Amino acid sequence: MMLTKSEALQLIDQGEKVTHKFFTPYEFIAKSDDPEYYQDENGLLLISDFWDHRQHSEWQTGWSVFTPIK
């Protein structure tokens, strides 16, 4: 199910990992222990301006809950 950016942000706040149609099958964004950061699939901390660079219309939809590939 495709989500909007605001829905994806709500899910992240609830502890879910989310991905986007532009991400590879292994990429996701998740909440970090530090509220100033998000965390990616490699455990790297991303500053909250991650979202500032994703303001264009193509980032407003196309989000989904991340499901690991087995």
SULNOR-V933869 format. One record per pair of residues at least 4 apart in sequence whose C-alpha atoms are under 7 Angstrom apart, sorted by the first residue. I is the first residue (numbers start at 1). J is the second residue. If there is no record, write none. Layout:
i,j
I,J
I,J
//
This chain:
i,j
1,64
2,62
2,63
2,64
3,7
3,8
3,61
3,62
3,63
3,64
4,8
4,60
4,61
4,62
4,63
5,9
5,59
5,60
5,61
5,63
6,10
7,11
8,12
8,18
8,63
8,64
9,13
10,14
11,15
11,16
12,16
12,17
12,18
12,30
12,31
13,31
15,31
16,30
16,65
17,28
17,29
17,30
17,65
17,66
18,28
18,29
18,30
18,63
18,64
18,65
18,66
19,23
19,27
19,28
19,29
19,63
19,64
19,65
19,66
20,62
20,63
20,64
21,62
21,63
23,27
27,41
28,40
28,41
28,66
29,38
29,39
29,40
29,41
30,38
30,39
30,40
31,38
31,39
32,37
32,38
32,39
36,47
36,48
37,45
37,46
37,47
37,48
38,45
38,46
38,47
38,48
39,43
39,44
39,45
39,46
40,44
40,45
46,50
49,53
51,55
54,59
55,59
//
